[in-house]
């Protein structure tokens, strides 16, 4: 069993129940899934670039990505219905917790000039948290020799929390490095 899962089940869940005022331990928020998404942008017509993005996502997540296709045609962006516009991976279960552990303990410390995540940005009203990465090379699976072109990616952590306050409490207890409020 993953260390993060064990820590959540044995220590954090009871602490969160007390802090958030839940009467039932089963109503305490938990992480449901992690979605890693890459938009192809200007490289839509380059089939080789699609394969490169797929292999990068597979190395980062340990799971084969699904190609996302355009639902509608948009002439201004030269996109036709059914064209591949991105790739995504959805992680659940043990792979999700392994990825979150790696994200918190290895990836965030590799950021240059990283001062923590902004607790006022990234949360939606349903308790999900989204982080945008400007470059994919911060992940330890990606070597500098493998990089032709740096591309951004987006990571969404979906939780069972009902609002941003509960999600913030959950993620900060899991070790996400949020900035401290300056007042």
C-alpha positions in Angstrom: 0.0 0.0 0.0 1.2 3.5 -0.8 2.5 5.7 2.0 0.1 8.5 1.1 -2.9 6.1 1.3 -1.8 4.7 4.6 -1.2 8.2 6.0 -4.6 9.4 4.8 -6.5 6.3 6.2 -4.7 6.2 9.6 -4.0 9.8 10.5 -5.4 12.4 8.1 -9.0 11.2 7.7 -9.7 11.4 11.5 -7.9 14.8 11.7 -9.9 16.2 8.8 -13.2 14.8 10.3 -12.4 16.8 13.5 -11.2 19.9 11.7 -14.1 20.1 9.2 -16.8 19.1 11.7 -18.1 15.9 10.0 -20.0 13.5 12.2 -19.5 10.5 9.9 -16.0 9.4 8.8 -17.3 8.4 5.4 -18.3 12.0 4.6 -14.7 13.2 4.9 -13.4 14.4 1.5 -11.0 12.2 -0.5 -9.2 12.4 -3.8 -11.3 10.7 -6.5 -9.1 11.0 -9.6 -6.3 12.9 -11.2 -6.6 14.0 -14.9 -3.5 15.1 -16.8 -4.4 17.0 -20.0 -2.3 18.3 -22.9 -3.7 20.4 -25.7 -1.8 20.1 -29.0 -2.3 23.7 -30.0 -0.6 24.7 -33.3 0.8 21.2 -33.9 -2.5 19.7 -34.8 -1.5 18.5 -38.3 1.8 17.1 -37.2 1.2 13.3 -36.6 4.7 12.8 -35.2 4.1 15.5 -32.5 0.9 13.7 -31.4 2.9 10.5 -30.9 5.6 12.4 -29.0 3.0 13.9 -26.7 1.4 10.5 -26.1 4.7 8.9 -25.2 5.5 11.8 -22.8 2.1 11.5 -21.1 2.6 7.8 -20.8 6.0 8.2 -19.2 4.7 10.8 -16.7 1.6 8.9 -15.7 2.5 5.3 -16.3 -0.7 4.8 -18.3 -1.6 5.0 -22.0 -3.3 8.4 -22.8 -6.6 8.8 -24.7 -6.7 11.2 -27.6 -9.3 13.9 -27.3 -11.1 15.0 -30.5 -12.9 18.2 -31.4 -16.7 18.1 -30.9 -17.4 20.9 -33.3 -15.6 22.5 -36.3 -14.1 26.0 -35.6 -13.0 27.6 -38.8 -11.0 30.4 -37.1 -8.7 27.8 -35.5 -8.7 25.5 -38.6 -10.2 22.7 -36.5 -12.6 20.2 -38.0 -15.0 18.0 -36.2 -13.3 14.7 -35.1 -9.7 16.1 -35.4 -7.3 15.2 -32.6 -6.9 18.3 -30.4 -5.2 16.8 -27.3 -4.5 13.9 -25.1 -5.4 13.1 -21.5 -4.9 10.5 -18.8 -7.2 9.7 -15.9 -5.5 8.2 -12.9 -7.5 6.4 -10.1 -6.7 4.1 -7.3 -3.1 3.2 -6.4 -1.6 4.8 -9.6 -3.3 8.1 -8.6 -1.8 8.0 -5.1 1.7 7.1 -6.5 1.5 10.0 -8.9 0.3 12.4 -6.1 3.2 11.3 -3.9 5.7 11.8 -6.7 4.1 15.2 -7.5 4.4 16.5 -3.9 7.8 15.1 -3.0 9.7 15.2 -6.3 8.1 17.4 -8.9 7.2 20.5 -6.9 10.7 20.7 -5.4 12.2 20.6 -8.9 10.5 23.9 -9.9 12.8 26.8 -10.3 11.8 29.8 -8.1 8.8 27.9 -6.6 7.3 29.6 -3.6 4.2 27.4 -3.2 0.8 27.0 -4.9 -1.6 29.9 -4.6 -4.5 28.9 -2.4 -6.8 31.5 -4.0 -6.4 30.2 -7.5 -7.1 26.8 -9.0 -10.0 25.7 -6.9 -13.5 25.5 -8.4 -16.8 25.6 -6.5 -17.1 21.8 -6.5 -13.8 21.2 -4.6 -11.6 20.4 -7.6 -8.1 21.8 -7.9 -6.3 22.6 -11.3 -2.7 23.3 -11.8 -1.1 24.5 -15.1 2.5 23.5 -15.8 4.2 25.8 -18.3 6.7 23.0 -19.2 6.6 19.3 -19.0 10.3 18.9 -18.2 9.8 19.3 -14.4 8.7 15.7 -14.2 11.5 13.3 -13.3 10.6 10.8 -16.1 11.5 13.4 -18.7 15.2 13.8 -19.5 16.5 16.9 -21.2 17.9 14.8 -24.1 14.3 13.7 -24.9 13.0 17.2 -25.3 12.6 18.7 -28.8 9.9 21.2 -27.9 8.6 22.2 -24.4 4.9 22.1 -24.1 2.4 23.0 -21.3 0.1 20.6 -19.5 -2.8 20.8 -17.1 -3.4 18.7 -14.0 -6.7 18.5 -12.3 -7.2 16.8 -8.9 -10.9 15.9 -8.5 -12.0 15.5 -4.9 -15.2 14.5 -3.2 -15.1 17.8 -1.3 -18.2 20.0 -1.5 -16.4 23.3 -1.7 -13.0 24.9 -2.0 -12.4 25.1 1.7 -12.8 21.4 2.2 -10.6 20.6 -0.8 -7.9 23.0 0.4 -7.9 21.3 3.8 -7.6 17.9 2.1 -4.8 18.8 -0.3 -2.8 20.7 2.2 -3.0 17.8 4.6 -1.7 15.5 1.8 1.3 17.7 1.5 0.5 20.1 -1.3 2.8 23.1 -0.8 0.4 26.1 -0.6 1.6 29.6 0.1 1.0 31.0 3.5 -1.4 34.0 3.7 0.3 37.3 4.2 -1.7 39.7 6.3 
